[in-house]
Amino acid sequence: QAVAGALGEIKDARAVEPLIAKLNDADSDVQRAVAGALGEIKDARAVEPLIAKLNDADSNVQRAVAGALGKIKDVRAVEPLIAKLNDADSDVQRAVAGALGEIKDVRAVEPLIAKLNDADSDVQQAVALALGEIKDARAVEPLIAKFNDADSDVQQAVALALGEIEDARAVESLIAKLNDADSNVQRAVALALGEIEDARAVEPLIAKLNDADSNVQRAVALALGEIKDARAVEPLIAKLNDADINVQQAVALALGKIKDARAVEPLIAKLNDADINVQQAVALALGK
């Protein structure tokens, strides 16, 4: 196991054939280590042998193999992975969804959409994130439909996926979730709106700048920085002296991205802030 791990770290192609030869070792832990190493080396010779191990008797080996195939990103693995999406083991399903997200082949979109309502919420999360990685517009409406799922972790995954896809159809649904009861959902939604960069989100985000949760405030500030709308400049300047230094940093960075001259004097005034991390963020913003 240790040797396999080391060879995976070194990533030298000379190790591929010896590793493939160990894929059927009598010890399943060795098999897992070997699969992981082959995933790190990313040599196409390993694809077919790994595919052959996708139905191994040990579910932990199956997960390691799926992860390796995801890292190699060879399209030959797509159909065999899709066939494993309905495996009896939910952990295998999650690993397979993650691998399909890494490969980013559009053949996986419809099968993944079909798994969005899986009985296991962890599988739902993995599927949503995979759809976000693939960035296919067909996933937008099904993801929006999952926004009111009872599980807040699923909602977060959906928000992040919609942000990755960057489709304007998601904006109104995301805005509606900005005041969700769960602050982690709010953060994910704010970041997603920042990724999409739609001007409709500016006023709702500004309204969240004084949220009770400082982590939400940071996410909102960063989102406003990504959208780069001048309406956010004055509200962000007003937050430069927030009680939370992490919020101050996020606000400074956001002002740097917007590049509005109104922020220069307030930022200069923060150059001698008591916190060195705030000083760094301010200096970077002024450079922008």
N, C-alpha and C positions, 0 to 999 in steps of 0.2 A: 504493500500500500504506500509506504513512504517513498519507495523508489519510483513508483508510478506518479505520485504527486510531484516529485522532483523533476521528472522528465516533462511533465506538463508545464512546470514553471520555466524550464529551459527552452521549450518549444522548438526543439531541433527535429527536423523531418526524419532523421535516421532512427528515431525512436518509434515511428508509426507502426511499422510491421511487427516489431517485437511486442508492442502494446496490443495490437490487434490479436496476436497469438494468445494473449493472456485474457481476452474478453470472456473466454469460457473456463476460466480458472475454477477450481472446485470451491473456492471461498467467495461468497457473494460480496463481501466487503472489498476484496481485491478487484472484483469485476467493476464495482462502483468507482473505485479509484482510477482504474484503467479508462473507463468511459469518461470520467472527468478530465483526465489527462488528454485524451484524444480530442475532447471539446476545446481544450486550451490550445492545442497545436493547430487545430483547424485545417487538417489535411483531407482532401476529398477522398482519398483512398479508404478512409475510415467510415464513410457514409453507409455503404451497403452492409458491412459487418455490424454497424450500430443498429441499422434498421432491423436486421435479423434478431437483435436482442430486445427489441421493443416489447416482445411478448414473453419475456423471461418469466419464470415462475415467481421470482422475487420482485415485489412491487417497488422496493427501494432501488433495485437495479434498473427497472423500467424508468423511474424518475430520473436517475442519473443519465441514462441513455437519451431520454427526451431533452434534458438540459444540454447535453453535448451536441445533439443534432441542431438545437437552436443556435448554439454558438458557431457551428460550422456554416450554417445558413445555406445549405445546398438544397435546391428545390426538389431533388429526388425524395427528400424526406417528407414533403408536404402531405401527400396522400396517405402514407402510413401513419403519420401523426393525426390527421383528421380521423382516421379509423379508430384511433385510441381515445378520442374525445369523450366517448361514452364508456370508458373503462369502469369496472366495478369499484375501483379505488379512487376516491375523490382527490387524494394527493397526486395521483398519477394524472388525473384530468387537469389539475392546476399546472403541473409541470408541462404537460402537452400544450395547453393554452399559451403558456409563457413562451415555449419554443416556437409556436406558430407566429406569435407576435414578433419574435426576433427575426424570423425568416421573412416576414412581411409579404407573403404571397397572397394575392387576392382570392385564390381558390378557397382560402380558409375563412373568408368573410361570412358567407351564409351559414356554414356549420357553426361558427362561433356565435353568430346572432341567435341561432337556435338554442344555444346553451346559456343565454343570458338569464333565462328563468329556471336554471337548474335548482334542485332542492337544496343544494349546499351553497351558503352565502359566500364562502371562500372561493368556490369555483366561479361564482358570478363575478367576484372582484377580479380574478385572474383573467376571465374572458373579456370583461370591460377594458382592462388595461391592454390586453392583446389587440383588441379592436382599435384602441387609440394608437398603438404602435403602427398598425397597418395603414391607418389614415384613409380608409375608404368611405366615401360619402354615403354608401348604403347603410352604414351603421348608425348614422346620426339619429334618425327617427326612433329606431329601437332603443338606443341609449337614452334619449329624452324620455321615452316611456318608462324607463327604469328609475327615473329621478325620484319618484315617490316611494321607492322601495322602503320597507320597514327597517332595514339594516343601514345604519349611518355609514358604515365602512363601504358598503356597496355604493351608496350615494357619492362618497368621496371618489371612488374609482371611476364612476360614471362622469363626474365633473372633470377629472383629470383627463379622461379619454376624449371628452368633447373638446377640451382645450388643445389636445394634440392634433385633432382632426381639423380644427380651425374653420368650422363651417358656420356661417352667419345665422343659419336656422336655429342654432342652439342658444343664441344670445338672450332672447326673452325668457326662456326657461331657466337659464343660469341666473339672470337678474332676479327672477322670482324666488330663487333659493338663497339669495344673499342674506336673508334674515331667518335662515333655518335655525331650529332650536339647538343644533349641534355646532359649536364653534369650529370644529375640524372640517365640517362640511362647508361652512362659510369661507374658510381659508382656501380650500380646494376650488371653490366656485370663483373666488376673486382671482386666483392665479389663472384659472381657465379663461376668464374674461380678458385678462392681460394678454394671454396667448392669441386670442382671436382678434384683439385690437379693433373692436367695433365702438364707434363714438356713442352709441346708445347706452353703453355701460358707464360712461363718465359720471353723470350726475348721481346714479345710484351708488357708485363706488365712493364718490366724495362724501355722500351721506353716511358711509360706513367708516370714515376716517377716525371718528371718535367712538368707535365701538368699545364696549366694556373690556374686551379681550385684546391685549396688546399684540398677540400673535395674528389676530385678524387685522388689526391696524397695519402691521408690517406687510401682510399679503396684499392688502388694498393699496398701500403706497407703491409697492413694487408693480402692481397691475397698472396703476395710473402712469407710472413711468414707462411701461411698455406701450401703452396706448398713445402717449405723447400729445395729449390734448391740452391746449393752453388754459382751458377752464380750471384745470387742476392746480395750476401754479400757486395762486394765492392760498387756497386751503392747505397745500403742502407746506408752504412757507410758515403758516401758522402752527404747523406741527413740528417745526425744527427744534423747538425747545420742550418737546414732550418729556414727561417724567421718566419714560423708558428709553434707555440709550439705544436699544435695538431698533426701536421705532425711529429714533433720530437718524440712525444709519440708513435705514430703508428710505426714509424721506429724502435724505441728501442724495442718495443714489438715483432716486426717481427724478429729482430736479435736474440732476446731471443729464439724464436721458432726454428729458423734455427740451433742454437747452434754451430756456427762456431767460433773457437778460435780467428780468425782475428778480431772479433768484441770486444774482451775483453778490450784492451787498449783504443780504442775510447769511449767505454761505461764508463770506469772508469773516463775518462776525463770529462764526462758529469754528474758525481755524484754530483758535486757542482753547477749545473746549477742554474740560477736565479729563475727558475720556479719549485715549489715544485712538481707539477704533472709530470714534465719531470724527476725529481729526482726519483720519485716513479717508473715510467716506466723503467728507467734505472736500478734501484736496482732489480726489478723483472726480467729483462732480464739477468742480471748477475747471479741471482740465478738459472735461467734456464740453 
